[in-house]
Structure formats: C-alpha cells, structure tokens
Amino acid sequence: MIAPVLPTYHRAPVSFARGEGAWVFTPEGEAYLDFGAGVAVTSCGHAHPHLVAALSDQAQKIWHTSNLYQMPGQERLARRLIDASFADTVFFTNSGAEALECAIKMARKYHASQGAPERFRLITFEGAFHGRTLATIAAGGQEKYLDGFGPKVDGFDAVAFGDMAAVEAAITDATAGILIEPIQGEGGLRPCPPEFLRALRQLCDARGLLLVLDEVQTGVGRTGKLFAHEWAGITPDIMAIAKGIGGGFPLGACLATERAAQGMTAGTHGSTFGGNPLATAVGNAVLDVVLADGFLAEVQHKGLLLKQKLAALKDQHADIIEEVRGAGLMLGLKCRVANTKLQQAALEQKLLVIGAGQNVVRLLPPLVISEDDIQEAIARLDRACTVLAAAVQE
Ligand SMILES: *Cc1c(COP(=O)(O)O)cnc(C)c1O
C-alpha cells in the first residue's frame, strides 16, 4: 500500500520537534548538530529570536493579500536586495525552481522583446541542478530526473562544466544566454573558477547574451559574500535565489537588471503566493542578520576555520576522505567510501550532513554557527570516520 505521503524521498528514520541555533532535538529530546541546515536553508539557525519575532508579529497582522494589491514588505525587501546587488528589480517566488522558471522566461522574453523570439536557448552545464519543474529538470539535464516524464522541455544545451571552448562552440543564432551555478551544489560542490565566470561575462557581452546565475544555494551569504559571483568581480544580468533568503520560510526571488527585465511587463508572469507578507517579513529579518556589520566577514572566518579542520581530518582519515572542496560555509568531502556510508555514520554520531553528486558529503551549517559547534562537528566526524574505517577493515 502506498504511503500517505508520496514516497519520492529517501528519509532518515528520525524526526525533529524543535531547534535552536545549529541544534535540533527529537521529540524525545535527543540533540543533533545540524550541518545540513535543511539544505542550506536555515541560514540564521533554528528559532533565531529576530526571525521568530518578525514572523510572529506579521502573523498577528495579515498573512496574505495576493499580488493584486500593493505589498509594502515586498517593496522593502526588493529595495534592500537591489541596494545590496547588481539588480534593478526583483520578482518573488516560493521556491528555487520557481525563481529559475522566472529567470528562464525572462531571458527568453528579453530577446523576444528585442525582436528576436527565436533566441530562446540557454547554454547549461553538465552536473547542474536547477530544480524539479519540467523546465528546470531540462535545464539540469540529468537523466535520473528526466526519465519517464515525457519530452524534455526544449531550449537547453548542456556542455562540460568549465569548458570555455565548448561554450563558444555551443552558441548559435538561437542562443539567449548562459545559465550556471557559481558552485555546483547538488552536483558535488564543484566551484566554478573565477576566471571562468569572468570569461563567461565577457563572452555574453561580446555576443549579446544574458548571463543567468543560479545562486539558490550559493546566495545570501553562504560563501562569505552576499552572492558568490562577487568573488569573481562580475555581475550577472539575471539571478535566481531562494534557500537562505527565507531562513526556513519558503521564499525565492529572481533578480535582474532593468535591461534584462524589459520584456516582463504587467500580465506576463505572476504567482499567487510569491512574496506574501509572512515570507517577506522573514526575508527582511534574514537580511537584518546577514547584512549586519561584520556578519559576512565572520562567515568567511568560520568557513576558513572549518575548511582547515576538515583538511586536518582528511589527513587523519585519508582512507575515508579524498578531498575537501567548496567555499565559505558550503563545503564538501569527496569520499573514498560511499558518501551515503559517511552520511549514515555521521547520523549515528548525531551529526546531520547532506549527500551530493560525485560521491560528496556536504557540510552546510547555519551561517551563525559558533566556533565551538564547528569543533564539535569535527569531533563527531572524526568518530564517524573512525567507526567507518574499522568497519571497512573487517
Ligand atoms: C535547491 C536548488 C534549486 C531548487 O530549489 P527548490 O526550492 O528545491 O525548488 C535550484 N538550484 C539550486 C542551485 C539549488 O541548490
């Protein structure tokens, strides 16, 4: 008999009733250290007092009005995202995939509004992940997500990650732009070299293409800058964000320059829930935390600290860990054993981590993680590796 919840997930046999900072607690009160943050979502940790207050205050006032009326909370969040980024305008969504859908539609509409509707194709990269809607599984191009779901949505041309010659060769008269994650998340914590992002920017400028970034996972402070592309010193034309901006409340956004957004006039796109008062109240509270003086410098500092400790762990457990990769607080361990085994061994040490492609285990702690909790995670990973190594020996 089918489960009451559609059985599309592999779920660990544990549930959490409460959280505080980087810790979550089972209904029985057992504490787990959360280095997954619900896949890079709970950027401010669990039950952050400022976020709790923002959501509770808004909940007393009004929850939902639809986008048929003025939305002061949205306006404020949009203005703050614009002031802190390359963007001139923002569309709010409930999820990452919807933010990408908006980005893809916008890139197509831009060329249509320029009189070139035949330019609708985006160049994408092998190993990418952009969500689970029909268009975003086509953009991600992974067979395991496409299989059985009918004809693949047309308009995406995948090339090898980091291969500039392949990108150039893939450009045709139908190309609208290039879509890329600055660090592939689900694909296995593969950073895109800054020179490569710069070269893509130049290529887009030279060929009249739009550079579309998927910062759903890398954005909102995860790498120690507000957005990961800042490390490369470039700006995109269009960018999708989600995950961290809601701190656990479903919220995403598509940010764009005025030029890139020129086709998106009244009636061309919409969402019933996107950017509702509850979501944007939390989004504004997240920005209060992340944009506070010194916060991102702290993320950089803690990211380096974690990376150094992981490098030492790798040296101690070279039989388990092959490589440490990633940036800021978006780090991955490429494993010599199955990544699911390390994930399971960590769970047994009451440490939550997340799998990724290329046999990687992801560490995505809340951005507010303390140095003590980083040390504790390392101790738990150390024990997990020791247990695993002993099991491999047997
Ligand atoms: C999670 C993710 C998405 C999809 O976001 P959803 O909220 O699950 O729709 C898209 N792109 C990247 C890079 C992601 O990490």
Ligand as a Chemical Component Dictionary entry (heavy atoms), coordinates in Angstrom:
data_LIG
# 
_chem_comp.id                   LIG 
_chem_comp.type                 NON-POLYMER 
_chem_comp.pdbx_formal_charge   0 
_chem_comp.three_letter_code    LIG 
# 
loop_
_chem_comp_atom.comp_id 
_chem_comp_atom.atom_id 
_chem_comp_atom.alt_atom_id 
_chem_comp_atom.type_symbol 
_chem_comp_atom.charge 
_chem_comp_atom.model_Cartn_x 
_chem_comp_atom.model_Cartn_y 
_chem_comp_atom.model_Cartn_z 
_chem_comp_atom.pdbx_ordinal 
LIG C1 C1 C 0 17.831 23.709 -4.273 1  
LIG C2 C2 C 0 18.244 24.276 -5.583 2  
LIG C3 C3 C 0 17.296 24.584 -6.576 3  
LIG C4 C4 C 0 15.839 24.256 -6.446 4  
LIG O1 O1 O 0 15.230 24.896 -5.371 5  
LIG P1 P1 P 0 13.803 24.364 -4.832 6  
LIG O2 O2 O 0 13.466 25.351 -3.767 7  
LIG O3 O3 O 0 14.006 22.982 -4.342 8  
LIG O4 O4 O 0 12.865 24.418 -5.976 9  
LIG C5 C5 C 0 17.746 25.185 -7.737 10 
LIG N1 N1 N 0 19.055 25.457 -7.914 11 
LIG C6 C6 C 0 19.977 25.175 -6.991 12 
LIG C7 C7 C 0 21.402 25.525 -7.237 13 
LIG C8 C8 C 0 19.612 24.562 -5.800 14 
LIG O5 O5 O 0 20.544 24.257 -4.885 15 
# 
loop_
_chem_comp_bond.comp_id 
_chem_comp_bond.atom_id_1 
_chem_comp_bond.atom_id_2 
_chem_comp_bond.value_order 
_chem_comp_bond.pdbx_ordinal 
LIG C1 C2 SING 1  
LIG C2 C3 SING 2  
LIG C2 C8 DOUB 3  
LIG C3 C4 SING 4  
LIG C3 C5 DOUB 5  
LIG C4 O1 SING 6  
LIG O1 P1 SING 7  
LIG P1 O2 DOUB 8  
LIG P1 O3 SING 9  
LIG P1 O4 SING 10 
LIG C5 N1 SING 11 
LIG N1 C6 DOUB 12 
LIG C6 C7 SING 13 
LIG C6 C8 SING 14 
LIG C8 O5 SING 15 
# 
